[in-house]
Amino acid sequence: MGRRFLFADRRRATLTVLGVAASLLLVLVLGGIFAGAVDRVTYYIRTSPADVFVSQAGVRTMHMSASTLPADTPERVADIPGVAWAAPIAFASGSVAGPQGRQLSYLIGYDTRTGRGGPTRLVAGRTPAAGEAVLDEQAAKQLGVQVGDQFTVMGTSLRAVGFSTGGSSITNTTVFVELSEFGRIHDDRVSYVLTGLDPGADPEAVTDRIEAEVGGVTAQTREQFADSEARIVTDMSADLLRLMSSIGLVIALAVIALGLMTATLNRLRDFAVLKALGARTPRLAAAVAVQVLLTVVLASTVATTAALGLAWLLPLAAPAVQISITTAAVAQTTTTALLIGLIAALWPLRRIAALDAATAFRETR
């Protein structure tokens, strides 16, 4: 009965489903943009070959953090049982400039002989030497930099010899240089030590040993370090995210509630007739619930498909913007819409529930 009520007027049903789908799409895209930004910010950490990251004591992130370690820290970490290798990197925040503009950037110095701590993948060119750098391909396009061009990093002119990928977000990009070049641009220091473990070694046990035996450091597994980075980015954007999400959610829930309540009101005469013919209120409520369930499921399918399409198309127009649509986000959004839809759609039935069979037909006039 709920299915027949929903599709009796196909045009109205289509408009209701599309209205709910548009509302769900708004919520999914807002959440997906933020999730995509977090994915980009943590990309370097998540794709690193290191199992453990070692930083200055109390420093648990790279974003908006400053970590300085003694020069002998990599050697001391390498001597810890369970550690297979230890590679130092230098890290600083600054800016990069090209012919077509300027952009905030993370500058990372690494040992180009081993490649550990450098870009995960080069899409063009080669690793940098003295006076050279590897720039993220998205930033290179925005700044108008080609392989072989000169560009400026923190006031120092360097030659682009390669392009990496995955290192640009809405707010910043990433530039890689060799350690000696980092010292010339910024200062001669070790910021973090990337650590690989022996096969079968317990990461948690190794991090405890590093902190106990090296001293003055904080050691975290790759997953812990990425989670810490994601949390600080989320906290910094919490007010903006909360405002955007709240506005989007209120608009979405209002449209969903209005659309599904209207669908029930349009069938109120039919429900009154069924009540007069002997249908009990729980039976009518079940029909409405099925109608809401079908509407929300169809709308969620349309919204998810559209969101995935936007996630593929948007980076083509704005490469720095990434939309990440997760199963958890879709499930949460759909469940919320279903709950609100049920409340809104069932609310008008209180008028029918209060009727007796003798007066039901009069109620439908």
C-alpha positions as CSV (number, residue, x, y, z in Angstrom):
1,M,0.0,0.0,0.0
2,G,2.9,2.4,0.8
3,R,4.5,1.6,-2.5
4,R,1.3,2.2,-4.4
5,F,0.6,5.5,-2.6
6,L,4.1,6.7,-3.5
7,F,4.0,5.9,-7.2
8,A,0.3,6.6,-7.8
9,D,1.3,10.0,-9.1
10,R,4.7,9.5,-10.6
11,R,5.4,13.1,-11.3
12,R,4.8,14.0,-7.7
13,A,6.9,11.1,-6.5
14,T,9.8,12.1,-8.7
15,L,9.7,15.6,-7.4
16,T,9.7,14.4,-3.8
17,V,12.6,12.0,-4.4
18,L,14.6,14.6,-6.2
19,G,13.9,17.2,-3.5
20,V,15.1,14.9,-0.8
21,A,18.1,13.8,-2.9
22,A,19.2,17.4,-3.4
23,S,19.1,17.9,0.4
24,L,21.1,14.8,1.0
25,L,23.6,15.8,-1.7
26,L,24.2,19.2,0.0
27,V,25.1,17.4,3.3
28,L,27.3,14.8,1.6
29,V,29.2,17.4,-0.4
30,L,29.9,19.7,2.5
31,G,31.1,16.8,4.6
32,G,33.0,15.3,1.6
33,I,34.9,18.6,1.0
34,F,36.2,18.7,4.5
35,A,37.0,15.0,4.6
36,G,38.9,15.4,1.3
37,A,40.9,18.3,2.8
38,V,41.9,16.2,5.8
39,D,42.9,13.4,3.4
40,R,45.2,15.8,1.5
41,V,46.8,17.2,4.6
42,T,47.6,13.7,5.9
43,Y,48.6,12.3,2.5
44,Y,52.4,12.6,3.1
45,I,52.1,10.8,6.4
46,R,49.7,8.1,5.2
47,T,51.8,7.2,2.2
48,S,55.2,7.3,3.9
49,P,57.2,4.1,4.1
50,A,57.9,4.9,7.8
51,D,56.2,2.8,10.4
52,V,57.1,5.2,13.2
53,F,57.6,9.0,13.3
54,V,59.9,10.5,15.9
55,S,59.6,14.2,16.8
56,Q,60.6,16.6,19.5
57,A,59.1,15.7,22.9
58,G,55.5,16.9,23.0
59,V,55.2,17.5,19.3
60,R,52.6,15.2,17.8
61,T,51.8,16.8,14.4
62,M,53.5,18.5,11.4
63,H,50.8,21.0,10.7
64,M,51.3,24.2,12.6
65,S,54.1,22.6,14.6
66,A,57.9,23.1,15.0
67,S,60.0,20.2,15.9
68,T,63.8,20.3,16.3
69,L,65.9,17.2,17.2
70,P,69.6,16.8,18.0
71,A,71.7,15.9,14.9
72,D,72.6,12.4,16.3
73,T,68.9,11.4,16.8
74,P,68.7,9.3,13.6
75,E,71.7,7.2,14.7
76,R,70.4,6.7,18.2
77,V,67.0,5.7,16.9
78,A,68.6,3.3,14.4
79,D,70.3,1.5,17.3
80,I,67.0,0.6,19.0
81,P,66.1,-3.1,18.8
82,G,63.3,-3.6,16.2
83,V,64.4,-0.6,14.0
84,A,65.4,-1.5,10.5
85,W,66.3,2.1,9.3
86,A,66.0,5.7,10.4
87,A,65.9,8.6,8.0
88,P,65.9,12.3,9.0
89,I,63.8,15.0,7.4
90,A,63.8,18.7,7.9
91,F,60.4,20.5,7.8
92,A,59.3,24.1,7.7
93,S,56.3,26.2,6.6
94,G,56.7,29.0,4.1
95,S,55.6,30.1,0.6
96,V,56.4,29.2,-3.0
97,A,56.0,31.7,-5.8
98,G,56.0,31.3,-9.6
99,P,55.1,33.4,-12.7
100,Q,51.3,33.2,-12.0
101,G,51.2,33.7,-8.2
102,R,52.2,32.6,-4.7
103,Q,51.0,29.8,-2.5
104,L,51.6,28.6,1.1
105,S,53.8,25.6,1.2
106,Y,55.5,22.9,3.4
107,L,59.2,22.6,2.6
108,I,60.6,19.2,3.3
109,G,64.3,18.3,3.1
110,Y,65.2,14.6,2.8
111,D,68.1,12.4,2.0
112,T,67.9,11.9,-1.8
113,R,70.3,9.0,-1.7
114,T,67.8,6.8,0.0
115,G,64.6,8.6,-1.1
116,R,63.0,8.0,2.3
117,G,61.0,11.0,3.4
118,G,60.8,12.3,-0.2
119,P,57.8,12.4,-2.5
120,T,55.8,9.2,-2.7
121,R,55.7,9.3,-6.5
122,L,57.1,11.4,-9.2
123,V,54.9,12.1,-12.2
124,A,57.6,13.9,-14.1
125,G,61.3,14.6,-13.8
126,R,63.8,13.3,-11.2
127,T,64.9,13.7,-7.7
128,P,66.4,17.1,-6.7
129,A,70.1,18.0,-6.3
130,A,71.7,21.3,-5.0
131,G,69.7,24.3,-6.2
132,E,66.8,22.2,-7.3
133,A,63.4,21.1,-6.0
134,V,60.4,18.9,-6.7
135,L,57.1,20.7,-6.7
136,D,53.6,19.2,-6.5
137,E,52.1,19.0,-10.0
138,Q,48.8,20.8,-9.0
139,A,50.8,23.7,-7.5
140,A,53.0,23.8,-10.6
141,K,50.0,24.3,-12.8
142,Q,48.5,27.0,-10.7
143,L,51.9,28.8,-10.4
144,G,52.8,28.4,-14.1
145,V,55.9,26.4,-13.4
146,Q,57.3,23.8,-15.9
147,V,60.1,21.3,-15.4
148,G,63.3,23.2,-15.8
149,D,61.8,26.6,-14.8
150,Q,63.1,28.7,-11.9
151,F,60.7,29.5,-9.0
152,T,61.1,30.9,-5.5
153,V,60.8,28.9,-2.3
154,M,60.9,31.0,0.9
155,G,62.8,33.7,-0.9
156,T,65.3,31.4,-2.5
157,S,65.4,30.7,-6.3
158,L,65.3,27.0,-7.2
159,R,65.0,25.1,-10.4
160,A,62.0,22.7,-10.8
161,V,63.4,19.3,-11.8
162,G,60.4,17.1,-11.0
163,F,56.7,17.1,-10.1
164,S,55.2,15.0,-7.3
165,T,51.5,14.2,-6.7
166,G,49.0,14.3,-3.8
167,G,50.8,17.1,-1.9
168,S,48.4,20.0,-2.6
169,S,45.3,20.9,-0.6
170,I,42.9,23.9,-0.5
171,T,45.3,25.8,1.7
172,N,48.9,24.7,0.8
173,T,51.2,22.6,-1.3
174,T,54.5,20.7,-0.7
175,V,58.0,21.3,-2.0
176,F,60.9,18.7,-1.6
177,V,64.6,19.5,-1.6
178,E,67.7,17.6,-0.4
179,L,68.8,18.1,3.2
180,S,71.8,20.3,2.4
181,E,69.6,22.6,0.2
182,F,67.1,22.9,3.1
183,G,70.0,24.1,5.3
184,R,70.8,26.8,2.8
185,I,67.2,27.9,2.5
186,H,66.2,27.7,6.1
187,D,68.5,26.2,8.7
188,D,70.5,23.1,9.3
189,R,68.4,20.9,11.6
190,V,66.6,17.6,11.9
191,S,62.8,18.0,12.4
192,Y,61.6,14.4,12.3
193,V,63.0,11.0,12.1
194,L,61.1,8.5,9.9
195,T,61.6,5.0,11.1
196,G,61.1,1.6,9.4
197,L,60.8,-1.5,11.6
198,D,62.0,-5.1,11.2
199,P,59.5,-7.6,10.0
200,G,57.4,-8.8,12.9
201,A,58.3,-6.0,15.2
202,D,55.6,-4.5,17.4
203,P,55.2,-0.8,16.5
204,E,53.8,0.0,19.9
205,A,56.6,-1.7,21.7
206,V,59.2,0.0,19.5
207,T,57.7,3.5,20.1
208,D,57.9,2.9,23.8
209,R,61.6,1.8,23.6
210,I,62.4,4.8,21.4
211,E,60.9,7.3,23.9
212,A,62.6,5.5,26.9
213,E,66.1,5.0,25.4
214,V,66.5,8.1,23.2
215,G,64.9,10.6,25.5
216,G,63.5,14.0,24.7
217,V,61.4,12.7,21.9
218,T,57.9,11.6,21.1
219,A,57.4,8.5,19.0
220,Q,54.2,7.6,17.2
221,T,53.1,5.0,14.8
222,R,52.1,6.1,11.3
223,E,48.4,5.7,12.1
224,Q,48.7,7.7,15.4
225,F,50.7,10.5,13.7
226,A,48.1,10.7,10.9
227,D,45.2,10.7,13.4
228,S,46.9,13.5,15.4
229,E,47.4,15.5,12.2
230,A,43.7,15.0,11.2
231,R,42.5,16.1,14.6
232,I,44.4,19.4,14.7
233,V,43.2,20.3,11.2
234,T,39.6,19.4,12.3
235,D,40.0,21.5,15.5
236,M,41.3,24.5,13.6
237,S,38.4,24.3,11.2
238,A,35.8,23.3,13.9
239,D,33.9,26.6,14.0
240,L,33.7,26.9,10.2
241,L,32.8,23.3,9.8
242,R,30.2,23.4,12.4
243,L,28.6,26.5,10.9
244,M,28.6,25.0,7.3
245,S,27.3,21.6,8.5
246,S,24.6,23.1,10.7
247,I,23.3,25.4,7.9
248,G,23.4,22.5,5.4
249,L,21.8,20.1,7.8
250,V,19.0,22.5,8.8
251,I,18.2,23.2,5.1
252,A,18.3,19.5,4.3
253,L,16.1,18.4,7.2
254,A,13.6,21.2,6.5
255,V,13.3,20.1,2.8
256,I,13.0,16.4,3.8
257,A,10.4,17.1,6.5
258,L,8.3,19.4,4.3
259,G,8.5,17.0,1.3
260,L,7.5,13.9,3.2
261,M,4.9,15.6,5.3
262,T,3.3,17.0,2.2
263,A,3.3,13.5,0.7
264,T,1.2,12.3,3.7
265,L,-1.1,15.3,3.7
266,N,-1.9,14.7,0.0
267,R,-3.1,11.2,0.9
268,L,-5.0,12.1,4.0
269,R,-8.3,11.5,2.3
270,D,-7.3,8.1,1.3
271,F,-6.1,7.2,4.8
272,A,-9.5,8.4,6.2
273,V,-11.4,6.2,3.8
274,L,-9.2,3.2,4.7
275,K,-9.8,4.0,8.4
276,A,-13.6,4.0,7.7
277,L,-13.3,0.7,5.9
278,G,-11.7,-0.9,8.9
279,A,-7.9,-0.3,8.6
280,R,-6.3,0.2,11.9
281,T,-4.0,3.2,12.6
282,P,-0.8,1.0,13.0
283,R,-1.5,-0.4,9.5
284,L,-1.8,3.1,8.1
285,A,1.4,4.1,9.9
286,A,3.2,1.1,8.4
287,A,2.1,2.2,4.9
288,V,3.5,5.7,5.6
289,A,6.7,4.2,6.9
290,V,7.2,2.1,3.8
291,Q,6.5,5.2,1.7
292,V,9.2,7.2,3.6
293,L,11.7,4.3,3.5
294,L,11.3,4.0,-0.3
295,T,11.6,7.7,-0.8
296,V,14.7,8.1,1.3
297,V,16.5,5.0,-0.1
298,L,15.8,6.2,-3.7
299,A,16.9,9.7,-2.8
300,S,20.0,8.5,-1.0
301,T,21.0,6.4,-4.1
302,V,20.5,9.5,-6.4
303,A,22.4,11.8,-4.0
304,T,25.3,9.3,-3.5
305,T,25.6,8.8,-7.3
306,A,25.6,12.6,-7.9
307,A,28.2,13.1,-5.0
308,L,30.5,10.5,-6.5
309,G,30.1,12.2,-9.9
310,L,31.0,15.6,-8.3
311,A,34.0,13.9,-6.5
312,W,35.3,12.9,-9.9
313,L,34.5,16.1,-11.9
314,L,35.3,18.8,-9.4
315,P,39.1,18.1,-9.2
316,L,39.2,18.5,-13.0
317,A,38.0,22.1,-12.6
318,A,39.6,22.8,-9.2
319,P,42.5,20.3,-8.7
320,A,43.2,21.5,-5.1
321,V,39.6,20.6,-4.0
322,Q,39.0,17.0,-3.2
323,I,35.6,15.4,-2.2
324,S,35.8,12.3,-0.2
325,I,32.5,10.3,0.0
326,T,32.7,7.5,2.6
327,T,30.3,4.7,3.3
328,A,30.0,5.9,6.9
329,A,29.0,9.4,5.8
330,V,26.4,8.0,3.4
331,A,25.0,5.7,6.1
332,Q,24.8,8.5,8.7
333,T,23.2,11.0,6.3
334,T,20.6,8.4,5.2
335,T,19.8,7.3,8.7
336,T,19.2,10.9,9.8
337,A,17.0,11.6,6.8
338,L,15.0,8.5,7.4
339,L,14.4,9.4,11.1
340,I,13.4,13.0,10.4
341,G,11.3,11.8,7.4
342,L,9.4,9.3,9.5
343,I,8.6,11.9,12.2
344,A,7.4,14.4,9.6
345,A,5.4,12.0,7.6
346,L,3.7,10.2,10.5
347,W,2.8,13.5,12.3
348,P,-0.3,14.2,10.1
349,L,-1.8,10.7,10.9
350,R,-2.6,11.9,14.4
351,R,-5.8,13.5,12.8
352,I,-6.8,10.1,11.4
353,A,-6.0,8.2,14.6
354,A,-8.4,10.4,16.5
355,L,-11.3,9.6,14.1
356,D,-13.9,6.9,14.5
357,A,-15.2,5.0,11.5
358,A,-18.5,6.9,11.4
359,T,-16.9,10.3,11.0
360,A,-14.0,9.4,8.8
361,F,-15.8,10.1,5.5
362,R,-16.9,13.5,6.8
363,E,-13.2,14.3,7.6
364,T,-12.2,13.8,4.0
365,R,-14.6,16.4,2.5
